[in-house]
Amino acid sequence: MKHPLTNPPPKNALVVNPSAEFAKQLLAAVPGLRAFALSLSLKSDRADDLVQETVMKAWKHHTSFEAGSNIKAWLYTILRNEFYSLLRKSKREVEDIDGIYAGRIATDGSQLSHLDMMDMKVALANLPDDQREAVILVGASGFSYEEAADICQVAVGTVKSRVSRARLRLNEILGIQESDALRQIKRGNGGKTQTAA
Amino acid sequence: MVKKINDRTNSGKKIEKITKINILTDKDRTPMSVTPVAPAIHDLLGAKLKAYYSAIVSEPIPDRLAILMAELEAQSVADPASDPDKGGDP
């Protein structure tokens, strides 16, 4: 994938607003971008800043997007670059669990109970950044290993090993037992944890 | 150090400690020794992750983003290919 924003329009070019089609695709990607931003930054106000910045950049540089290529991967790459450049600017601060996206997770329509959501959030927060973004891209938002490798600008093998390591780590934290997993899958129970009676 | 994580807990305090341990051991990770999780766990974990993510994706968009999106949508131009006569009009 071509790196986003590497070919800004020439200064004397006529400024052309993006097409309605581009706008439609960009706006349709916003909820997914927000979820990705939240999994990177873990703080909802900062995540919304990231999404806003990403949308504005994509809008401004729409001519550097090749029509017909994967707009979602392009946008995720912009968001990720933005996140890491801000992070470099503001030095890494140790994440404070209390400040993380507190209590804003909607539970309706989801398969997970509020408790399960909290558990997953905390478990993800305990992964190293590189593992978290890899497992979110591949395991949650449906990118292929190759697409995730493009987005993170690393080799496919690196993404694979980060995802495996993230799964191991998540499982350690969540404490899923194989017997429980088999039982839940047999019941066709997806992610839902049985509430003990 | 990492073994401590096996004690599953919902207590925020304990998890905070784990966060710090996590950061300390970040460089100790050995790159090539990953044993995959059991298939049943893999599937359940995958389902949980997807459910977690889709719950966030389906949250309502915060107002300021919604406003921005509406503004941008209004600024976009109709595809000239679909209506060449109106393509150049301001």
HADDOCK unambig.tbl for C-alpha pairs under 7 A between the chains (distance, minus, plus):
assign (segid A and resid 17 and name CA) (segid B and resid 75 and name CA) 6.85 0.50 0.50
assign (segid A and resid 17 and name CA) (segid B and resid 76 and name CA) 5.68 0.50 0.50
assign (segid A and resid 17 and name CA) (segid B and resid 77 and name CA) 6.27 0.50 0.50
assign (segid A and resid 18 and name CA) (segid B and resid 76 and name CA) 5.29 0.50 0.50
assign (segid A and resid 18 and name CA) (segid B and resid 77 and name CA) 6.28 0.50 0.50
assign (segid A and resid 19 and name CA) (segid B and resid 76 and name CA) 5.27 0.50 0.50
assign (segid A and resid 19 and name CA) (segid B and resid 77 and name CA) 4.79 0.50 0.50
assign (segid A and resid 19 and name CA) (segid B and resid 78 and name CA) 5.86 0.50 0.50
assign (segid A and resid 19 and name CA) (segid B and resid 79 and name CA) 5.65 0.50 0.50
assign (segid A and resid 20 and name CA) (segid B and resid 76 and name CA) 5.05 0.50 0.50
assign (segid A and resid 20 and name CA) (segid B and resid 77 and name CA) 5.42 0.50 0.50
assign (segid A and resid 20 and name CA) (segid B and resid 78 and name CA) 5.28 0.50 0.50
assign (segid A and resid 20 and name CA) (segid B and resid 79 and name CA) 6.29 0.50 0.50
assign (segid A and resid 23 and name CA) (segid B and resid 73 and name CA) 5.98 0.50 0.50
assign (segid A and resid 23 and name CA) (segid B and resid 76 and name CA) 6.35 0.50 0.50
assign (segid A and resid 27 and name CA) (segid B and resid 69 and name CA) 6.48 0.50 0.50
assign (segid A and resid 31 and name CA) (segid B and resid 57 and name CA) 4.94 0.50 0.50
assign (segid A and resid 31 and name CA) (segid B and resid 58 and name CA) 6.98 0.50 0.50
assign (segid A and resid 31 and name CA) (segid B and resid 61 and name CA) 6.94 0.50 0.50
assign (segid A and resid 32 and name CA) (segid B and resid 57 and name CA) 5.41 0.50 0.50
assign (segid A and resid 35 and name CA) (segid B and resid 53 and name CA) 6.59 0.50 0.50
assign (segid A and resid 35 and name CA) (segid B and resid 56 and name CA) 5.66 0.50 0.50
assign (segid A and resid 35 and name CA) (segid B and resid 57 and name CA) 5.62 0.50 0.50
assign (segid A and resid 52 and name CA) (segid B and resid 65 and name CA) 6.51 0.50 0.50
assign (segid A and resid 97 and name CA) (segid B and resid 16 and name CA) 6.50 0.50 0.50
assign (segid A and resid 105 and name CA) (segid B and resid 56 and name CA) 6.59 0.50 0.50
assign (segid A and resid 106 and name CA) (segid B and resid 55 and name CA) 6.50 0.50 0.50
assign (segid A and resid 106 and name CA) (segid B and resid 59 and name CA) 6.19 0.50 0.50
assign (segid A and resid 107 and name CA) (segid B and resid 55 and name CA) 6.71 0.50 0.50
assign (segid A and resid 109 and name CA) (segid B and resid 55 and name CA) 6.98 0.50 0.50
assign (segid A and resid 110 and name CA) (segid B and resid 51 and name CA) 6.15 0.50 0.50
assign (segid A and resid 110 and name CA) (segid B and resid 55 and name CA) 5.15 0.50 0.50
assign (segid A and resid 111 and name CA) (segid B and resid 51 and name CA) 5.73 0.50 0.50
assign (segid A and resid 112 and name CA) (segid B and resid 51 and name CA) 6.36 0.50 0.50
assign (segid A and resid 112 and name CA) (segid B and resid 52 and name CA) 6.87 0.50 0.50
assign (segid A and resid 117 and name CA) (segid B and resid 52 and name CA) 6.08 0.50 0.50
assign (segid A and resid 126 and name CA) (segid B and resid 19 and name CA) 5.64 0.50 0.50
assign (segid A and resid 126 and name CA) (segid B and resid 22 and name CA) 6.84 0.50 0.50
assign (segid A and resid 128 and name CA) (segid B and resid 26 and name CA) 6.93 0.50 0.50
assign (segid A and resid 139 and name CA) (segid B and resid 46 and name CA) 6.07 0.50 0.50
assign (segid A and resid 139 and name CA) (segid B and resid 49 and name CA) 6.75 0.50 0.50
assign (segid A and resid 139 and name CA) (segid B and resid 50 and name CA) 6.99 0.50 0.50
assign (segid A and resid 140 and name CA) (segid B and resid 49 and name CA) 5.51 0.50 0.50
assign (segid A and resid 140 and name CA) (segid B and resid 50 and name CA) 4.56 0.50 0.50
assign (segid A and resid 140 and name CA) (segid B and resid 53 and name CA) 5.98 0.50 0.50
assign (segid A and resid 164 and name CA) (segid B and resid 34 and name CA) 6.68 0.50 0.50
assign (segid A and resid 164 and name CA) (segid B and resid 36 and name CA) 6.07 0.50 0.50
assign (segid A and resid 165 and name CA) (segid B and resid 34 and name CA) 6.19 0.50 0.50
assign (segid A and resid 168 and name CA) (segid B and resid 36 and name CA) 6.91 0.50 0.50
assign (segid A and resid 168 and name CA) (segid B and resid 37 and name CA) 5.94 0.50 0.50
assign (segid A and resid 172 and name CA) (segid B and resid 5 and name CA) 6.35 0.50 0.50
assign (segid A and resid 172 and name CA) (segid B and resid 6 and name CA) 5.49 0.50 0.50
assign (segid A and resid 173 and name CA) (segid B and resid 5 and name CA) 5.41 0.50 0.50
assign (segid A and resid 173 and name CA) (segid B and resid 6 and name CA) 5.87 0.50 0.50
assign (segid A and resid 173 and name CA) (segid B and resid 8 and name CA) 6.25 0.50 0.50
assign (segid A and resid 174 and name CA) (segid B and resid 8 and name CA) 6.46 0.50 0.50
assign (segid A and resid 175 and name CA) (segid B and resid 6 and name CA) 6.33 0.50 0.50
assign (segid A and resid 175 and name CA) (segid B and resid 8 and name CA) 6.25 0.50 0.50
assign (segid A and resid 176 and name CA) (segid B and resid 41 and name CA) 6.88 0.50 0.50
assign (segid A and resid 178 and name CA) (segid B and resid 40 and name CA) 6.33 0.50 0.50
assign (segid A and resid 178 and name CA) (segid B and resid 41 and name CA) 5.80 0.50 0.50
assign (segid A and resid 181 and name CA) (segid B and resid 40 and name CA) 5.54 0.50 0.50
assign (segid A and resid 181 and name CA) (segid B and resid 41 and name CA) 5.50 0.50 0.50
assign (segid A and resid 181 and name CA) (segid B and resid 44 and name CA) 5.96 0.50 0.50
assign (segid A and resid 182 and name CA) (segid B and resid 40 and name CA) 5.55 0.50 0.50
assign (segid A and resid 185 and name CA) (segid B and resid 44 and name CA) 6.89 0.50 0.50
assign (segid A and resid 190 and name CA) (segid B and resid 44 and name CA) 6.59 0.50 0.50
assign (segid A and resid 190 and name CA) (segid B and resid 47 and name CA) 5.52 0.50 0.50
assign (segid A and resid 191 and name CA) (segid B and resid 44 and name CA) 6.03 0.50 0.50
assign (segid A and resid 191 and name CA) (segid B and resid 47 and name CA) 4.83 0.50 0.50
assign (segid A and resid 191 and name CA) (segid B and resid 48 and name CA) 4.26 0.50 0.50
assign (segid A and resid 191 and name CA) (segid B and resid 51 and name CA) 6.60 0.50 0.50
